[in-house]
Amino acid sequence: MSDNDFPSRDIDASRPSAARMYHYYLSGQALFDVDKVFGERVFAAFPHIDSWARHNREFLRRAVDFMAAGGIRQFLDIGAGLPAAGNTHDIARGRYPSARVVYVDNNTEAVARTHELLRGTGVLDVTAVIDADLRCPDDIFDHSETRRLLDLDQPLGLLMVNVWPFVADSDRPYQLMAQLRDRLPRGSYVAMSHAGPDEAAPEAAHGLAAAAELYKQTSDPVTLRRRDDFAAFYDGLELLDPGIVHAPEWRPASPVDIGDPARPCNFAAVGYKP
């Protein structure tokens, strides 16, 4: 496959996209009127979607910081979406100023806005964003910018934070993950999260499922998966402590609010390629 098999999409202001909606949940700022209208419907179905999104973002920050503290100096962030506070390169460079990061997305708007941010902050020498699709793993690893910035003979940190829900079962997600794993150098880490309702309280589980149903009306339909389904993405990797947990519970920096309805709606883990 080549990038041409899954061309990037032009900006479509008539339909909400996953990247813009995630930005809305995190920031409260809708980029287009359609996003605000759709967001209100999502909040009506699942009022905890903003907390859920923050759990995802905070997991990414802790995972990147953990990897950087352990010696990882290069990162591949697939499905990075729109820029937000605490981007991967911000966290990594806080530990190691010369850390290199390649962001990947197939959404034209996310790629353009990320490139603008990177150019504006003067980090294009060690950071890049590429327009590529998760369903073409080799195109990501063989991209000229990936080759320019990442040494694929040295360990790296692969980030796929709540990306798999946007890959349908018909797109063979576990086969794709195997391809990604096989391209990773030994000693690499993989951080992933995934929305799933099966361990949430009934009301929250129903709300998350209703939100997923709404996403059928967007450019990015959602597939929710169970804990065992998520665990299968780590085949061939060693799970680090504490294993597969709910996102706020992966090495938290502060006590976790066990009464938070959004807490059990997202699985997360970090794996290691021996």
N, C-alpha and C positions, 0 to 999 in steps of 0.2 A: 504494500500500500504506500501511497505518497500523500502529501498534504492535500493534493488536488482531489483526493477521494472524499475528503471531509473539509470543504472550503470554509474559511471563517465567515461569520455572518455579519452583514452590514448592520448598523445601528437601526433598530426598529422601535420607534417611540410609540407605536400603536399597541404593543404587547409588552407586558412586564418580562424582565429577564431575571434569572437567578442571581447574576452578579449585582444588578441594581437593587434587587429586593434585599439581598444580604447587607448591602451598604445601608439601605433604609433601616433595617432592624438594628444595626449597630449604631448609626448616627442619628436616626430620627429625621433625616433629610431625604425627601423624595426628589429624584432628578427630573422626573416627568410626572404629569398629572396622573397618567395611567398607573404609575407605581404607587402613588398615594391611595388611589381608589382600590387597587388590588390589595395593598397592604392593610387597609381597613377591613377588608373581607378576611384576610388571614388572621388578623388580630381578633376578629369576632369569633373565628373558629378555634384559635389557639392563642389565648391572651398572653402566653408566656414565651412567644417567639423571640422577643428581644433578649430575654434572659438566656434562652437556648443559644442564640447567636453569640452572645458574649462568652458563654461557656466554651464554644468552639474557638473563639479568638484567643481566649486566655490559655486554652490548652496549647494552641500553636506557639504562643509566646514561651510557655514553660518548656515545651519540647525543643524549640530552637535554642533556648538558653542552656538546657541540659546538654544538647549535642555540642554546642560551642564550648562549653566548660570542659567537655570531655575530649576536646581536641579536633572536632570537625571544623574545617575551615571553608567548606564549599557546600552549597545548598541548591537543590532543585525543587522548586515550589510549583506543583502542577495544579491547575485550576485555581490560580491565585486570586482571580476576581479583581474588583476595583480596589485601588489603594485605600488604606484605612490606617488609623493610628496604630503604631506598633507593628509595622511591616517586618517581614522576615529579615531583610537586610539591616533594619534599624536594630533589631535584637541581636543579630549575629555580630554586627560591627561594634556593639556595645561591649562585647567580650573580646573581639579580635578585629581591629580596625580595617584590616585588609581582607576580611572574609568576602568570598565571591558568591553571588546569588544569581541564578537564572530563574525568572518567573515564566510560567507557561499558561496561556489561555487561548481558547478558540473564539472568544468574544471580541469583536473588533473594538468595541468601546473600552473594555477592560485593558486591552493591549495598548490602545492609544493613550489613555489616561495614565497608565503606569509608566509608559515611556516618557510622557511629559513630566511626571514627577521625578523620575530618575535623572532626566536631563536638567531639570530645574535645581536639583540638589547636587549636581556635579559628581554623580557616582557611576556614570556609564563606563568608566574604565574597569570597574569591578562588579558591575551589576547590569543585567539586561532583561528584557522581556521578549519572548518569542511567540509568534502566532502559530500554534500547533494544537493538535488534538490528541487527547489521551488514548484514543482508539488506534493511534499510529505511534507506538512507543519508539520504534527505531527512528522515526522522523524527529522525535524530541532529542534523543541522544546524539544523533548524527547532524543536527542543525549546526551551522557554522558558529553561531553565538555560543551554543553549549560547548563546542569544541574550543572556542577561544578562551572561555572562562573556567571551565571545569576540567580537571585532570582525571580522566576516567580510569586511571590506574591507581588512584588514591581514594580513600573512603570519602563518602559524601552523605549529606542528610537529605533524604527524600521526604517531602511533605505533601500529603494528600488529605487535606482537612475538609471533611464532608464533601468530597468530590464523587465518590462512588454512587451515592443516591441518584446522581444524574446520568448514570450509565445503566441502561436497561439490561435485564438478563439476556435479551436477544443479542446484545453486543459482546457477550462472552467476557464478563468482567474478571473472572478468575484466571482465564487464559491471558488476558491483558496484564494482570498483576504478575503472573509468572514470567511474562516477557520483561516487564520492568525489573523484577527481582534478578533475573538472569543477567541484565545489563549492569547491575550495580556492582561496584568493586567490593571485594571482601572488606569487612570492617565498617561497612556503611550502616546507617540507621534509617528506619522507616517510621514516620509518624502518621497515623491515620485516625480519622473519626468518622462516624456514620450514624445518621438518625435512625432510631428504632423505637417503637412504642411498646414492645412486649413486656418491659419491666416497669413501666410507668403506672401510676394510679389510673383507674378506669377513665376518669374525666379527662386527664391529660392525654392518655393514650388515644381516646376518641378524638380529641382536638387535634393532635398531631396527624392522625390519619385523615381528618377532614381537611387539614391544610395541604397535605400531600395530594388529595383529590383536586383541590383548587389549582394546583400547579399543572394539571393537565391542560389548563387554559393558557399557559405561558409557553415561551420558547424552550423551556427546560422541564419536562415532566420528571417526577420524582418516584423512585422505588425505595420503599422502606425495607429494612432487613433486620432479622433477629440476631441475637448475640452469636449463635453458632454460625450464621451466615457471615457475620463480620469476622469471626475468628478464622474462617477459611482463607481470608486474604493474607494471613500471616503464615500460610504453609511454606515451609522452607526457611523460615526466619525463627530466631529465638526471641520469645517475648521477654521483655525486661520487667522487673517488678514495678508496679503491682499487677502486671498482666492486663487483661481486658477489664476495664472499669468504666463507670460513667465519667464523662469528660471532666467535671469539676474535681473528681477524685484521683486524677492522675497527678501524683506528686504535688499536691496543693501547697501554695505559699501561705495560706491562712485556713482556719477551720471551715469546713464545708457545711452549708446549710442543708441539713437532710430533709427539711420541710419544703424545700424549693420544688415546686411541681415540674419545672423544666429539667431538674438534675438527672433523673433517670431516662431522659428522652434521647440520649446521645451516648454512644459507646466510643471509647478511645483507647489507644495503646501505642506503644513504641516497640518496634522489633529491631533485631540486630542480625546482620548477615555474617555468619562466621566464616 
